[in-house]
């Protein structure tokens, strides 16, 4: 087995590792290994193979990785899901919300949640409320 085969195998292993890791860091090392394999195939000494590996890896970290991160970055402006999607929506009080008695429930989308008033107001059963936030399994609501 020639040295360039070893570099090519290293590059392949690094690409496979990149599949299971986020951030494109290992992929930059794979680019460097490919460059070293090419240098080895062109009969470069091992010192020059390491130099090409280092230069291409560094270039990939500086030039390629930021581009890939920007391209594949998930946008924060998308739709919320799960409990994060409840904030700002309207719910109906199903049990009187009282900060003194520490009671209260509100329903949204067929689910009944424990609810507390964000400003300490008592809210009667049947009233509509706006969900300010969700903390664990508790809706923090305010009167409409």
C-alpha positions as CSV (number, residue, x, y, z in Angstrom):
1,X,0.0,0.0,0.0
2,X,1.4,3.4,-1.0
3,X,1.4,6.4,1.3
4,X,-1.2,8.3,-0.8
5,X,-3.6,5.3,-0.2
6,X,-3.2,5.9,3.5
7,X,-3.9,9.6,3.2
8,X,-7.0,8.8,1.1
9,X,-8.2,6.3,3.7
10,X,-7.7,8.9,6.4
11,X,-9.7,11.4,4.3
12,X,-12.5,8.9,3.9
13,X,-12.6,8.1,7.6
14,X,-12.7,11.8,8.4
15,X,-15.6,12.4,6.0
16,X,-17.5,9.5,7.7
17,X,-16.8,11.0,11.2
18,X,-18.1,14.4,9.9
19,X,-21.4,12.8,9.1
20,X,-21.9,12.1,12.8
21,X,-20.6,15.4,14.1
22,X,-21.8,19.0,13.6
23,X,-19.7,22.0,12.7
24,X,-17.7,21.0,9.6
25,X,-14.4,20.9,11.6
26,X,-13.6,17.3,10.7
27,X,-14.4,18.0,7.1
28,X,-11.6,20.6,7.0
29,X,-9.2,17.9,8.1
30,X,-10.5,15.7,5.4
31,X,-9.7,18.4,2.8
32,X,-6.2,18.5,4.2
33,X,-5.8,14.7,3.9
34,X,-6.9,14.8,0.3
35,X,-4.3,17.5,-0.4
36,X,-1.6,15.4,1.3
37,X,-2.8,12.3,-0.8
38,X,-2.4,14.3,-4.0
39,X,1.1,15.6,-2.9
40,X,2.1,12.0,-2.1
41,X,0.8,10.7,-5.4
42,X,3.0,13.4,-7.0
43,X,6.1,11.9,-5.2
44,X,6.4,14.7,-2.6
45,X,8.4,13.9,0.6
46,X,6.5,13.3,3.8
47,X,7.5,16.8,5.1
48,X,5.9,18.3,2.0
49,X,2.8,16.1,2.5
50,X,2.4,17.5,6.0
51,X,2.9,21.0,4.8
52,X,0.2,20.6,2.2
53,X,-2.1,18.9,4.8
54,X,-1.5,21.9,7.2
55,X,-2.0,24.6,4.5
56,X,-5.2,23.1,3.0
57,X,-6.7,22.3,6.4
58,X,-6.0,25.9,7.6
59,X,-7.4,27.3,4.4
60,X,-10.5,25.1,4.7
61,X,-11.1,26.4,8.3
62,X,-10.7,30.0,7.2
63,X,-12.5,29.9,3.8
64,X,-14.7,26.8,3.5
65,X,-16.1,26.2,7.0
66,X,-17.6,29.7,7.5
67,X,-19.3,29.4,4.1
68,X,-20.7,25.9,5.0
69,X,-21.9,27.1,8.4
70,X,-23.7,30.1,6.9
71,X,-25.2,28.0,4.2
72,X,-26.5,25.2,6.4
73,X,-27.3,27.3,9.4
74,X,-30.9,26.9,10.6
75,X,-32.8,30.2,10.4
76,X,-34.0,31.5,13.8
77,X,-36.8,33.3,12.0
78,X,-38.8,30.1,11.3
79,X,-41.9,28.8,12.9
80,X,-41.8,27.8,16.5
81,X,-42.9,24.4,17.5
82,X,-43.9,22.5,20.7
83,X,-44.4,24.6,23.8
84,X,-42.5,27.5,22.3
85,X,-45.3,28.0,19.8
86,X,-47.8,28.7,22.6
87,X,-46.4,32.1,23.6
88,X,-48.6,34.9,22.3
89,X,-51.6,32.6,21.7
90,X,-55.0,32.9,23.2
91,X,-56.3,30.3,25.8
92,X,-59.5,29.9,27.8
93,X,-59.5,29.8,31.6
94,X,-61.0,26.5,32.8
95,X,-60.4,27.0,36.5
96,X,-60.3,30.4,38.3
97,X,-56.7,31.7,38.4
98,X,-55.9,33.0,41.8
99,X,-52.4,34.0,43.0
100,X,-53.5,33.9,46.6
101,X,-54.9,30.3,46.4
102,X,-52.2,29.3,43.9
103,X,-54.9,27.7,41.6
104,X,-55.8,28.1,38.0
105,X,-56.0,26.2,34.8
106,X,-56.3,27.2,31.1
107,X,-57.0,25.3,28.0
108,X,-55.5,25.6,24.5
109,X,-55.7,23.3,21.6
110,X,-57.6,20.8,23.7
111,X,-54.9,20.6,26.4
112,X,-55.5,21.8,29.9
113,X,-52.5,23.5,31.6
114,X,-51.8,24.8,35.1
115,X,-51.9,28.6,34.7
116,X,-50.7,31.6,36.7
117,X,-51.2,35.3,36.2
118,X,-48.1,37.2,35.3
119,X,-49.3,40.3,37.1
120,X,-51.1,38.6,40.0
121,X,-54.6,39.4,38.8
122,X,-57.4,37.0,39.6
123,X,-58.9,35.7,36.3
124,X,-62.4,34.1,36.3
125,X,-63.3,30.9,34.6
126,X,-64.3,31.3,31.0
127,X,-62.3,34.4,30.4
128,X,-59.8,34.6,27.5
129,X,-56.2,35.1,28.3
130,X,-53.0,35.6,26.3
131,X,-50.1,33.2,27.0
132,X,-46.9,35.3,27.9
133,X,-44.6,32.3,28.3
134,X,-44.4,28.6,29.3
135,X,-42.3,27.5,32.2
136,X,-42.1,23.7,32.3
137,X,-45.8,22.7,32.5
138,X,-47.1,26.1,33.7
139,X,-48.6,28.8,31.4
140,X,-47.9,32.4,32.5
141,X,-50.9,34.3,31.2
142,X,-52.4,37.8,31.3
143,X,-55.9,39.0,30.8
144,X,-56.9,40.1,27.3
